[in-house]
Amino acid sequence: MNRRPEKRTKKKWIFYSAIFILLCITALIIYVITQYNQGLSEAAEGKFKDDGVIYDSFNGEGPEFGAINILMIGSDTRGEERGLSDTIMIAQYNQDSNEMNLVSLMRDTYVEIPGYGMQKINAAFSFGGPELLRQTIKQNFDIDLYYYAVVDFEGFSKIADLIAPEGIEVNIPHQMSEGIGMTLGPGKEILNGVKMMGYVRFRKVEYNDYGRVER
């Protein structure tokens, strides 16, 4: 006698569950699209919006197969000036094996910069933007770069907070304060974007710039 009401209740539960899941998926899609468009808008109006206009366009060409090399640039700019590329990394994604690798180029590496002679590699970005840095890496290390991303101090903090809004736990081996405008550690701390920026910038230790690059 009670089977029919039970079946109706079960069908209603399935129906409402399906509606709820559909609403969640729709909300997620809207959120992703909104974040993507917001990112495009910030990039279009950001400090590096004139790359390819005030400097030569980036001429890296992506491969159809195999490894994709992406030039990752961290500028030391604190205002509207161009600044140096004090962090230079190459991220590689292998389309065949799905493996990823990351390598850093030390900013004080003495290289031949096309048109400027022997200089520290971090000056190439200041002289001619991402394209000149790409040419410099190609000429000195024979590495092909297909795309690039550039971020400054403010952008780094925003990215860190976006990836880990609750912060990132870091075991700081010793006190860090000189040259970063804050005091960190020693010991475990939860770092937000601004403090994470100070953590990766600090280099007043025995390993100097090598320690900074490792962090």
C-alpha positions in Angstrom: 0.0 0.0 0.0 2.9 2.4 0.7 5.1 1.6 -2.2 3.7 4.2 -4.6 4.3 7.2 -2.2 7.9 5.9 -1.6 8.5 5.7 -5.3 7.2 9.3 -5.7 9.4 10.5 -2.9 12.4 8.8 -4.4 11.7 10.3 -7.8 11.4 13.8 -6.3 14.7 13.3 -4.4 16.4 12.3 -7.7 14.8 15.2 -9.5 15.8 17.8 -6.9 19.3 16.3 -6.6 19.7 16.6 -10.4 18.6 20.2 -10.3 21.0 21.0 -7.5 23.9 19.4 -9.3 23.0 21.3 -12.5 22.9 24.6 -10.6 26.3 23.9 -9.0 27.8 23.1 -12.4 26.2 26.3 -13.9 27.5 28.4 -11.0 31.0 26.9 -11.5 31.0 27.6 -15.2 29.9 31.2 -14.6 32.6 31.7 -12.0 35.4 30.3 -14.2 34.3 32.4 -17.1 34.1 35.5 -14.9 37.5 34.9 -13.5 39.0 34.3 -16.9 37.4 37.5 -18.4 38.6 39.4 -15.3 42.1 38.2 -15.8 42.0 39.2 -19.5 40.8 42.6 -18.5 43.5 43.1 -15.9 46.1 42.0 -18.3 44.8 44.3 -21.0 45.0 47.3 -18.7 48.0 46.2 -16.6 51.5 47.6 -16.5 52.7 45.3 -19.3 49.8 46.0 -21.7 52.2 47.7 -24.1 54.5 44.7 -24.6 54.7 44.2 -28.3 54.1 47.9 -28.9 56.9 49.7 -27.0 59.1 46.7 -27.6 59.3 44.1 -30.4 56.5 41.5 -30.5 57.3 38.2 -28.9 58.2 35.9 -31.8 58.2 32.5 -30.2 56.3 29.9 -32.2 54.6 26.9 -30.5 55.5 23.4 -31.6 52.8 21.1 -32.9 54.3 18.1 -31.0 56.8 17.5 -28.3 57.9 19.9 -25.6 56.5 23.4 -25.1 58.9 25.9 -23.4 57.4 28.9 -21.6 59.4 31.9 -20.5 58.4 33.0 -17.0 59.6 36.5 -16.0 59.5 38.1 -12.6 60.1 41.9 -12.8 61.4 43.9 -9.9 59.3 46.9 -10.8 57.7 48.7 -7.8 55.9 51.3 -9.9 55.3 52.1 -13.5 58.9 51.7 -14.6 59.9 48.7 -16.6 62.4 47.2 -14.2 64.8 44.2 -14.5 63.8 40.6 -14.9 65.2 39.4 -11.5 63.5 36.1 -11.8 63.9 34.1 -15.1 62.4 30.7 -15.3 61.7 28.3 -18.1 58.7 26.0 -17.7 58.5 23.0 -20.0 55.5 20.8 -20.7 56.0 17.6 -22.7 52.9 16.9 -24.7 54.0 13.3 -25.4 54.8 12.2 -21.8 52.7 14.8 -19.9 55.7 15.6 -17.8 56.6 19.1 -16.6 60.0 20.6 -15.7 61.1 24.0 -14.3 64.5 25.5 -14.5 65.8 28.9 -13.3 68.4 31.1 -15.0 70.4 33.1 -12.4 69.8 36.8 -12.9 73.6 37.7 -12.7 74.6 35.3 -15.5 76.9 37.2 -17.8 75.8 36.8 -21.4 75.8 38.4 -24.8 72.7 40.4 -25.3 72.0 41.0 -29.0 72.8 44.7 -29.8 74.1 45.5 -26.3 77.2 43.3 -25.8 78.1 41.5 -22.7 75.7 42.2 -19.8 73.9 40.5 -16.9 71.0 38.6 -18.4 68.4 40.4 -16.2 69.1 43.6 -18.2 67.8 42.2 -21.5 64.2 42.6 -20.3 64.8 46.2 -19.4 66.5 46.9 -22.8 64.0 45.2 -25.0 61.2 43.5 -23.2 60.3 39.8 -23.4 61.4 39.4 -27.1 64.9 40.6 -26.4 65.1 38.3 -23.4 63.9 35.4 -25.6 66.6 36.2 -28.2 69.2 36.4 -25.5 68.3 32.9 -24.1 68.2 31.5 -27.6 71.6 32.9 -28.6 73.4 31.9 -25.4 71.7 28.6 -24.5 70.0 27.5 -27.7 66.6 27.1 -26.1 63.5 27.8 -28.1 60.8 29.7 -26.2 57.2 29.7 -27.5 55.2 31.7 -25.0 55.9 34.0 -22.0 54.3 35.3 -18.8 55.4 38.3 -16.8 54.5 39.3 -13.3 55.7 42.0 -10.9 55.6 42.2 -7.0 51.9 43.1 -6.9 50.9 40.4 -9.3 52.9 37.7 -7.5 51.0 38.4 -4.2 47.7 38.3 -6.0 48.6 34.9 -7.7 49.7 33.5 -4.3 46.4 34.5 -2.7 44.4 33.2 -5.6 46.1 29.8 -5.5 46.0 29.5 -1.7 43.5 31.9 -0.2 44.1 30.3 3.3 47.8 30.8 3.0 50.7 28.4 2.6 52.5 26.8 5.6 56.2 27.3 5.3 58.9 26.1 7.7 61.3 29.1 7.9 64.7 28.0 9.0 65.9 31.3 10.4 64.7 34.9 10.9 64.2 36.8 7.6 63.9 40.6 7.7 66.7 42.5 5.9 65.6 44.0 2.6 62.0 42.6 2.6 60.2 45.2 4.7 58.9 42.6 7.3 60.1 40.0 9.7 59.4 36.3 9.2 60.2 33.2 11.3 62.0 31.2 12.5 59.6 28.3 12.6 56.4 27.3 10.9 54.2 30.2 9.6 51.1 30.5 7.4 52.1 33.0 4.7 49.7 35.0 2.6 50.5 36.7 -0.7 52.4 39.7 0.7 54.4 37.6 3.2 55.1 35.0 0.6 56.6 37.7 -1.6 58.9 38.6 1.2 59.8 35.0 1.8 60.8 34.3 -1.8 62.7 37.7 -2.1 64.9 37.3 1.0 68.5 36.4 0.1 70.7 37.7 2.9 72.0 34.2 3.8 75.0 32.1 3.0 73.4 30.9 -0.3 72.5 34.4 -1.3 70.7 34.4 -4.7 70.8 30.6 -5.0 68.7 30.3 -1.8 66.2 32.8 -3.2 65.9 30.9 -6.5 65.4 27.6 -4.6 62.5 29.1 -2.6 
